[in-house]
Amino acid sequence: MVALTFDDCFLPDLVEPLLQDLEAVGARATFFCVGRVFRSHPELARRLVAGGHELGNHTLHHRMLAPRPDRRVIDAEIDGWQRAVEEALGGPYPTRWFRPPGMAGFTTEADPKILEAVRRRGMRVALWTLDVYRSLDRLGVRDPEKVAAFLRERVRGGEVVLLHVSTSNVEGARRVLPELAARFRLVTLSEMFPPDSP
């Protein structure tokens, strides 16, 4: 199994072609879209859930919660995301995963205020094992073919892959999806880590 995860969703027009390609190979993914994106594009949340994909909390405004986390800001960002999703879906959504923007508060060890807020809501922090952003994007590599080659060469069974909804990441992932789906079962985080798993 491999879990593909996509962050931010600031370019929602890129998501539909990606979803069509995921569906064509029988794959599902987890999307950590920012809550304000769902406020301006509620149909995106509905489309993701209807396609069997999973939504993870990535805050309402993509606000960095560290290095000086404030409980009120943490609560407002996490709860604001949940409200935005539920308004878009027209009902409750059982969010299991939280990924702080930029992994602020989790780059060395878990920030206790953020971790406590996440746990209090019954969620888990979603980390990753393979990061396209830190491996390519941050270095200025934004060529979809290089993203595809990176995924082709580096993805192994059990990986949680962090991608962003950017042109290079989405196009690169789309180019390699058939190959990945032939090698691995592409699943959501909750399929890889069921609720009763440690």
Protein Blocks (a to p, Z undefined) as FASTA:
>chain_A
ZZdddehjlmmmlmmmmmmmmmmnopacdddddfklmmmmmmlmmmmmmnopacddebjn
opafbfbdcfklmmmmmmmmmmmmmmmnopacddfbdcdehhioilmbccfklmmmmmmn
opacdddfbdfklmmmmnopacfklmmmmmmmmpcghiacdddddfklmmmmmmmmmmmm
mmpccddfklmmgfkbZZ
